Amino acid sequence: ATVLERTQIDPTEGELAWSLLKEAAGDVESLLKEYSLELKAANTQRRGEIDLLEADFARVTKGDSIPPGSEREIEALRRIEATDTLARMDEFVARAPGLKPLEVSSDEYMMNSVLSDLRPVRELAKALVARMRLKALAREPAETAHSFRQCLAIAQTMSLQPGVLGILAGGSIHSLANEEVRHLLIEDFL
């Protein structure tokens, strides 16, 4: 059985959902690159020897407070919230799961087709997990749950893509979101 038959997804809706996810992930990727260039141009002080002057959303997850020096991540999330990315993600969630149209030529491996979208989609998921943490610390449970639902929709969509990479990426994103919720519950923020 094909992926469409197993999941009973309308191909048109699935492809539309995929395009919404891809646009949102691409917008976040562009925004983060632009912000990183701004940090480099401003000669921002590095946080350590290996600091690439990028927003590292892992800094603001799994802790009972936001660590000092996380201004970059907070600013990056503020910039994401100032765009229509979260509204686009709401539309994606309403249509999810998404299915990437198969555009594989005879010289291209199917793996390369999914691989090109993994980084931006994972960055978007990491940003949403960091947003979950910040909203939980601000005692905004509705917004925390909102970002969690968006992460789960991304995970489901990635898990339905052809090939093992999509399944692994979906599992990884699912684990990332659930682990953050587990920490928030243990720390009594939810």
Salt bridges, closest charged atoms under 4 A:
GLU13 OE1 - ARG95 NH1 2.79
GLU23 OE1 - ARG88 NE 3.45
ASP27 OD2 - ARG88 NH1 2.36
GLU29 OE2 - LYS33 NZ 3.90
GLU38 OE1 - ARG79 NH2 2.90
ASP51 OD2 - ARG47 NE 3.98
ASP51 OD2 - ARG72 NH2 2.62
GLU73 OE2 - ARG47 NH2 2.69
GLU73 OE1 - ARG59 NE 3.93
GLU75 OE2 - ARG78 NH2 2.53
GLU75 OE2 - ARG79 NE 2.80
GLU81 OE2 - ARG131 NE 2.69
GLU81 OE2 - LYS135 NZ 3.57
ASP84 OD2 - ARG88 NH2 3.06
ASP90 OD1 - HIS146 NE2 2.41
GLU91 OE2 - ARG95 NE 3.71
ASP117 OD1 - LYS22 NZ 3.68
ASP117 OD2 - LYS100 NZ 2.37
GLU123 OE2 - LYS126 NZ 3.30
GLU140 OE1 - LYS135 NZ 3.74
GLU143 OE1 - ARG131 NH2 2.52
GLU179 OE2 - ARG182 NH2 2.77
GLU179 OE2 - HIS183 NE2 3.28
GLU180 OE2 - ARG133 NE 2.63
GLU187 OE1 - ARG133 NH1 2.70
GLU187 OE2 - HIS183 ND1 3.86
